Amino acid sequence: MPKLNANLKAKQLATGSVDVDASLQTGPSTSSAGPGTDQKSIFFTSGDHRVRLDHNKNSSLAMTKGNNDFIILKDDKECVRGEIKPVHAHCPEQA
């Protein structure tokens, strides 16, 4: 199972968004603080890394549900597996 590493995170941040069905995300999808206020986004965690990606139907990245995790695809090929963290006031697990 591929985990998010610094190189994959950099590529995802360069894209900045993911095509994700809203039904995959439980709870709110908009942050109430910080630079992404009121934008729909998703916090994806894998290994020791976390990335925030905006929702965008036209993104080159897509997210789907696996058996016990979530999968980010690029060009229909699996890039990384991980989990979705809930959106709170700002970044999860940060003060």
C-alpha positions in Angstrom: 0.0 0.0 0.0 1.7 3.3 -1.1 2.0 5.9 1.7 2.3 9.6 1.3 5.9 10.8 1.3 7.5 14.2 0.8 7.8 13.7 -3.0 4.1 12.6 -3.5 2.9 15.4 -1.1 4.8 18.0 -3.2 3.2 16.7 -6.4 -0.3 16.8 -4.8 0.3 20.3 -3.4 1.4 21.4 -6.9 -1.9 20.1 -8.2 -3.7 21.7 -5.2 -7.0 19.9 -5.7 -8.8 16.6 -6.0 -12.0 15.4 -7.6 -13.8 13.9 -4.6 -17.4 12.8 -4.3 -18.9 14.8 -1.4 -20.4 11.6 0.0 -16.9 10.3 0.9 -16.4 13.1 3.4 -18.3 13.0 6.7 -18.8 16.2 8.5 -18.0 19.7 7.3 -15.8 20.3 4.3 -15.1 24.0 4.8 -12.6 25.5 7.2 -13.7 28.4 9.3 -10.2 29.8 9.8 -7.0 30.3 7.9 -6.3 30.9 4.2 -8.8 28.3 3.0 -11.8 29.8 4.8 -15.1 28.9 3.2 -13.4 26.8 0.5 -14.4 23.1 0.2 -11.4 21.0 1.0 -10.3 17.7 2.3 -7.4 16.8 4.6 -5.8 13.5 3.5 -3.4 11.7 5.9 -1.1 8.9 5.0 2.0 7.7 6.8 3.5 10.7 8.6 2.2 13.2 6.1 -1.0 15.2 5.7 -2.1 17.3 2.7 -5.0 19.7 2.2 -6.6 19.6 -1.2 -9.4 21.7 -2.5 -12.5 20.0 -4.1 -12.3 20.4 -7.9 -14.3 18.3 -10.4 -11.6 19.3 -13.0 -8.6 18.1 -11.0 -6.1 15.7 -12.5 -6.3 13.8 -9.1 -9.4 11.8 -8.1 -10.3 10.2 -4.8 -12.2 7.0 -4.3 -13.0 4.7 -1.3 -11.0 1.5 -0.8 -11.9 -1.3 1.6 -10.7 0.4 4.8 -9.1 3.5 3.4 -9.2 6.2 0.7 -7.2 6.1 -2.6 -5.9 9.1 -4.6 -5.6 8.3 -8.3 -3.8 10.1 -11.1 -4.7 9.1 -14.6 -6.7 6.2 -13.2 -3.5 4.8 -11.5 -3.2 4.5 -7.7 -0.9 7.1 -6.2 -1.4 6.8 -2.5 -3.7 5.3 0.2 -4.7 6.9 3.5 -7.5 8.4 5.5 -9.6 11.5 5.5 -9.3 13.7 8.6 -12.3 15.9 9.6 -12.1 19.6 8.8 -12.3 21.7 12.0 -11.5 25.4 12.4 -8.2 25.0 10.7 -5.7 22.1 10.1 -6.4 18.9 12.0 -4.1 18.2 14.9 -2.5 21.7 14.8 -3.0 24.5 17.3 
